Amino acid sequence: MAAPATQELWISTFLEAQAAELGAATNTLLAYGRDLKDFSDWLTRHKSGFTQADRDRIESYLIDCDAQGLSRATRARRLSAIKQLYRFAFEEGWRESNPAIQIKGPGRPKQLPKTLDVPEVDRLLEAARRTGRSKADKIRNTCLMELLYATGMRVTELVSLPVSSARGDPRMLLVLGKGGKERMVPLSPPARVALGEWLKARDAAEDKAASKGGQESRFLFPSRGKSGHLTRHRFFLLVKELAVEGGVSPGKVTPHTLRHAFATHLLANGADLRAIQTLLGHADVATTEIYTHVLDERLSELVLEHHPLAKDDSSDQG
């Protein structure tokens, strides 16, 4: 098959295939698109293109990324996008060889995810109850935080929940995860209470808007923006606001930190690793196993802080 005539067509055809064949998530496709556009622009500036680029040219691009001060994680992600593009191009017959197949990336440093202890989560939940411009805002913020901590959902999964999934005082929510995979997550009693209160406030606001000619939203957390629901970015900022209000360091609090807290606290209380894998929507249990390292690190800290033999008692000296 002949290669597309332009580099823009290379990228768009590749992304369409990723969406259709692999069910890639929207955020994943957007990241691929940004990375490949950057590579495409770099090739154009260097009088080259996807069709002509060889291994040396790709490695030169990666060296340039390093010189720009891009993080190791960003460089690894860009190489991953390039590798997948050229594997697709080779399989489609656009290229007779895959110039990226033997290139090794910088890898990613193994970092344990930041997490929060139970008192810190309690302070965030309390802050949500008193933060907001109106009573409805406070009810919504409480519902968002209770659901996030009770279920460990990804932020995109949370903000894009359809309101239909929350009707009827559910004990569990059906969540649409990465790659279009569905899973069920149970709700804690506080989360169910918060959800019920938010539904009343939400429906009242929606009825009021409808009486003025507005269209009813299909989302649990509606917004007037383009997406129709609360955005990831707005929720990220909200969580930072709640951290300040609750006296928790904003530097360690993100929506993803609460997902980590959900998993770590479950594990600390004896939950099975496979069950946590299912609740988080991880395809591979190896991804979930990192939480055992978080727990091991915390237990080590507790021993060093509180065990009498771990303390340096100067009274025993000399």
C-alpha positions as CSV (number, residue, x, y, z in Angstrom):
1,M,0.0,0.0,0.0
2,A,1.3,3.4,-0.9
3,A,2.3,5.7,2.0
4,P,0.0,8.7,2.7
5,A,1.0,11.8,0.7
6,T,1.5,14.0,3.8
7,Q,2.9,13.6,7.3
8,E,-0.5,14.9,8.6
9,L,-2.2,12.0,6.9
10,W,0.4,9.6,8.3
11,I,-0.5,10.7,11.8
12,S,-4.3,10.9,11.3
13,T,-4.5,7.4,9.7
14,F,-2.3,5.9,12.4
15,L,-4.5,7.5,15.2
16,E,-7.7,6.3,13.5
17,A,-6.4,2.8,13.4
18,Q,-5.4,3.0,17.1
19,A,-8.9,4.1,18.0
20,A,-10.7,1.5,15.8
21,E,-8.5,-1.5,16.3
22,L,-7.2,-1.1,19.9
23,G,-9.9,1.1,21.4
24,A,-7.2,3.6,22.5
25,A,-8.6,6.2,25.0
26,T,-9.1,9.8,23.8
27,N,-6.3,11.1,26.1
28,T,-3.9,8.5,24.8
29,L,-4.7,9.5,21.2
30,L,-4.2,13.2,22.0
31,A,-0.8,12.4,23.5
32,Y,0.3,10.4,20.5
33,G,-0.9,13.1,18.2
34,R,1.1,15.8,20.1
35,D,4.3,13.8,20.2
36,L,4.1,12.8,16.5
37,K,3.4,16.3,15.5
38,D,6.5,17.5,17.3
39,F,8.6,14.8,15.6
40,S,7.0,15.7,12.2
41,D,7.8,19.4,12.6
42,W,11.4,18.5,13.6
43,L,11.9,16.3,10.5
44,T,10.5,19.1,8.3
45,R,13.0,21.6,9.7
46,H,15.8,19.1,9.0
47,K,14.6,18.5,5.4
48,S,13.3,15.1,6.1
49,G,10.0,13.3,6.7
50,F,8.4,10.1,7.9
51,T,9.1,8.3,4.6
52,Q,12.8,9.1,4.5
53,A,13.8,9.1,8.2
54,D,16.3,6.4,9.2
55,R,17.5,5.2,12.6
56,D,20.2,7.9,12.8
57,R,17.6,10.7,12.1
58,I,15.3,9.4,14.8
59,E,18.1,9.1,17.4
60,S,19.2,12.7,16.5
61,Y,15.7,13.8,17.3
62,L,15.8,12.1,20.7
63,I,19.2,13.7,21.4
64,D,17.7,17.1,20.6
65,C,14.8,16.4,23.0
66,D,17.3,15.6,25.7
67,A,19.2,18.9,24.9
68,Q,15.9,20.8,25.3
69,G,15.8,19.5,28.9
70,L,12.7,17.3,28.4
71,S,12.3,14.8,31.2
72,R,13.2,11.1,30.8
73,A,9.5,10.2,31.0
74,T,8.6,12.6,28.2
75,R,11.4,11.3,25.9
76,A,10.4,7.7,26.6
77,R,6.8,8.6,25.7
78,R,7.8,10.3,22.4
79,L,10.0,7.3,21.4
80,S,7.1,5.0,22.2
81,A,4.8,7.0,19.8
82,I,7.4,6.9,17.1
83,K,8.0,3.2,17.5
84,Q,4.3,2.5,17.2
85,L,3.9,4.7,14.2
86,Y,6.7,3.0,12.3
87,R,5.5,-0.5,13.3
88,F,2.1,0.4,11.9
89,A,3.8,1.9,8.8
90,F,5.8,-1.3,8.2
91,E,2.7,-3.5,8.7
92,E,0.7,-1.4,6.2
93,G,3.5,-1.5,3.6
94,W,4.3,2.2,3.8
95,R,7.9,1.4,4.6
96,E,10.0,-1.6,3.6
97,S,11.7,-1.5,7.0
98,N,11.1,-0.3,10.5
99,P,13.8,2.3,11.3
100,A,12.8,2.5,15.0
101,I,12.7,-1.2,15.9
102,Q,16.2,-1.4,17.5
103,I,16.2,2.0,19.2
104,K,16.3,1.7,23.0
105,G,14.7,4.5,25.0
106,P,15.9,6.2,28.2
107,G,13.5,4.2,30.3
108,R,11.6,5.6,33.2
109,P,12.9,5.9,36.7
110,K,11.0,3.6,39.1
111,Q,9.2,6.0,41.4
112,L,6.7,5.0,44.1
113,P,3.5,6.9,43.8
114,K,2.8,9.6,46.3
115,T,0.0,8.7,48.6
116,L,-1.9,10.2,51.6
117,D,-2.5,8.8,55.1
118,V,-6.0,8.5,56.4
119,P,-6.1,11.7,58.5
120,E,-5.0,13.7,55.4
121,V,-7.8,12.2,53.4
122,D,-10.3,13.0,56.2
123,R,-9.1,16.6,56.1
124,L,-9.7,16.8,52.4
125,L,-13.2,15.3,52.7
126,E,-14.0,17.8,55.5
127,A,-12.6,20.7,53.4
128,A,-14.9,19.6,50.5
129,R,-18.0,20.0,52.7
130,R,-17.2,23.6,53.5
131,T,-15.6,24.8,50.1
132,G,-17.7,26.3,47.4
133,R,-19.5,29.5,46.3
134,S,-22.9,28.0,47.0
135,K,-24.5,25.2,48.9
136,A,-24.8,23.2,45.7
137,D,-21.1,23.6,45.0
138,K,-20.3,22.2,48.5
139,I,-22.6,19.3,47.9
140,R,-21.0,18.6,44.5
141,N,-17.5,18.9,45.9
142,T,-18.3,16.5,48.7
143,C,-19.7,14.0,46.2
144,L,-16.7,14.2,43.9
145,M,-14.2,13.6,46.7
146,E,-16.3,10.8,48.4
147,L,-16.7,9.0,45.1
148,L,-13.0,9.3,44.2
149,Y,-11.8,8.0,47.5
150,A,-14.5,5.3,47.7
151,T,-13.8,3.9,44.3
152,G,-10.3,4.8,43.2
153,M,-11.6,5.9,39.8
154,R,-9.3,7.7,37.3
155,V,-10.2,11.4,37.1
156,T,-11.5,11.1,33.5
157,E,-13.8,8.2,34.6
158,L,-15.1,10.3,37.5
159,V,-15.9,13.6,35.7
160,S,-17.4,11.9,32.7
161,L,-19.8,9.6,34.6
162,P,-23.3,9.5,33.0
163,V,-26.1,10.5,35.5
164,S,-27.9,7.3,34.5
165,S,-25.3,5.2,36.3
166,A,-26.1,7.0,39.6
167,R,-29.9,6.6,39.6
168,G,-31.7,4.4,42.1
169,D,-29.4,4.6,45.1
170,P,-26.8,2.2,43.6
171,R,-24.5,0.0,45.7
172,M,-22.1,-0.1,42.8
173,L,-21.3,2.1,39.8
174,L,-20.6,0.9,36.3
175,V,-17.4,2.7,35.1
176,L,-16.1,3.0,31.6
177,G,-12.4,2.7,31.8
178,K,-9.4,2.7,29.5
179,G,-9.9,1.1,26.1
180,G,-13.6,1.1,26.5
181,K,-13.5,-1.6,29.2
182,E,-16.3,-1.6,31.8
183,R,-16.0,-2.5,35.4
184,M,-18.1,-2.3,38.6
185,V,-16.9,-0.4,41.6
186,P,-18.7,-0.6,45.0
187,L,-19.8,2.5,46.9
188,S,-19.1,3.1,50.6
189,P,-22.1,4.3,52.7
190,P,-20.7,7.9,52.9
191,A,-20.2,8.0,49.2
192,R,-23.8,6.8,48.6
193,V,-25.1,9.5,51.0
194,A,-23.1,12.2,49.2
195,L,-24.2,10.9,45.8
196,G,-27.9,11.0,46.8
197,E,-27.6,14.6,48.1
198,W,-25.8,15.7,44.9
199,L,-28.4,14.1,42.7
200,K,-31.2,16.1,44.4
201,A,-29.2,19.4,44.0
202,R,-28.1,18.6,40.5
203,D,-31.7,17.6,39.3
204,A,-33.1,20.8,40.8
205,A,-30.6,22.9,38.9
206,E,-31.2,21.0,35.7
207,D,-35.0,21.4,36.1
208,K,-34.5,25.1,36.6
209,A,-32.3,25.3,33.5
210,A,-34.9,23.3,31.4
211,S,-37.7,25.6,32.4
212,K,-35.7,28.4,30.8
213,G,-35.2,26.4,27.6
214,G,-31.9,24.7,28.5
215,Q,-31.1,21.2,27.4
216,E,-30.7,18.5,30.1
217,S,-27.2,17.1,30.6
218,R,-26.6,13.4,30.5
219,F,-23.6,13.8,32.9
220,L,-23.5,13.4,36.6
221,F,-21.3,16.5,36.9
222,P,-22.6,18.8,34.2
223,S,-20.8,21.9,32.9
224,R,-21.5,24.5,30.3
225,G,-18.2,23.9,28.6
226,K,-17.5,22.1,25.4
227,S,-17.2,18.7,26.9
228,G,-20.6,19.0,28.7
229,H,-19.1,17.9,32.0
230,L,-16.6,19.1,34.6
231,T,-13.2,19.0,33.1
232,R,-10.1,17.2,34.4
233,H,-8.3,20.5,34.6
234,R,-11.0,22.1,36.7
235,F,-11.1,19.2,39.1
236,F,-7.3,19.2,39.4
237,L,-7.5,22.9,40.5
238,L,-10.4,22.1,42.9
239,V,-8.4,19.3,44.6
240,K,-5.5,21.8,45.1
241,E,-8.0,24.3,46.6
242,L,-9.3,21.6,49.0
243,A,-5.7,20.7,50.0
244,V,-5.0,24.4,51.0
245,E,-8.4,24.6,52.9
246,G,-7.7,21.3,54.6
247,G,-4.2,22.0,55.7
248,V,-2.7,19.3,53.5
249,S,0.4,20.1,51.4
250,P,-0.9,20.9,47.9
251,G,2.3,19.5,46.4
252,K,1.3,16.0,47.3
253,V,-2.4,16.2,46.4
254,T,-3.8,15.4,43.0
255,P,-6.8,13.4,41.9
256,H,-4.4,10.6,41.1
257,T,-3.0,10.7,44.7
258,L,-6.4,9.9,46.0
259,R,-6.6,6.9,43.6
260,H,-3.2,5.8,45.1
261,A,-4.6,6.4,48.7
262,F,-7.6,4.2,47.9
263,A,-5.4,1.3,46.8
264,T,-2.8,1.7,49.6
265,H,-5.4,1.9,52.3
266,L,-7.3,-1.1,51.0
267,L,-4.1,-3.1,50.9
268,A,-3.1,-2.0,54.4
269,N,-6.4,-3.3,55.7
270,G,-6.0,-6.7,54.2
271,A,-7.6,-6.5,50.8
272,D,-6.5,-9.0,48.1
273,L,-4.2,-7.7,45.4
274,R,-6.3,-9.2,42.7
275,A,-9.4,-7.5,44.0
276,I,-7.6,-4.2,44.0
277,Q,-6.4,-4.8,40.5
278,T,-10.1,-5.3,39.4
279,L,-11.3,-2.2,41.2
280,L,-8.6,0.0,39.7
281,G,-9.1,-1.4,36.2
282,H,-5.5,-2.5,35.8
283,A,-5.0,-4.9,32.9
284,D,-1.9,-6.4,34.5
285,V,-1.5,-7.2,38.2
286,A,2.1,-6.1,37.9
287,T,0.9,-2.5,37.7
288,T,-1.0,-3.0,41.0
289,E,1.9,-4.6,42.8
290,I,3.6,-1.2,43.2
291,Y,1.3,-0.6,46.1
292,T,2.9,-3.4,48.0
293,H,6.1,-1.4,47.8
294,V,4.4,1.8,49.0
295,L,3.1,-0.2,52.0
296,D,6.5,-1.8,52.6
297,E,8.1,1.6,52.6
298,R,5.5,3.0,55.1
299,L,5.9,0.1,57.4
300,S,9.7,0.5,57.4
301,E,9.2,4.2,58.3
302,L,7.0,3.2,61.2
303,V,9.5,0.8,62.6
304,L,12.3,3.3,62.3
305,E,10.2,6.0,64.0
306,H,8.7,3.9,66.8
307,H,10.8,0.8,67.6
308,P,13.0,1.4,70.7
309,L,16.0,-0.4,69.2
310,A,15.9,1.9,66.1
311,K,16.5,5.0,68.2
312,D,19.9,6.4,68.9
313,D,19.9,6.8,72.7
314,S,22.8,9.1,73.7
315,S,22.5,8.0,77.3
316,D,24.1,4.6,76.4
317,Q,27.1,6.4,75.0
318,G,30.5,6.6,76.9
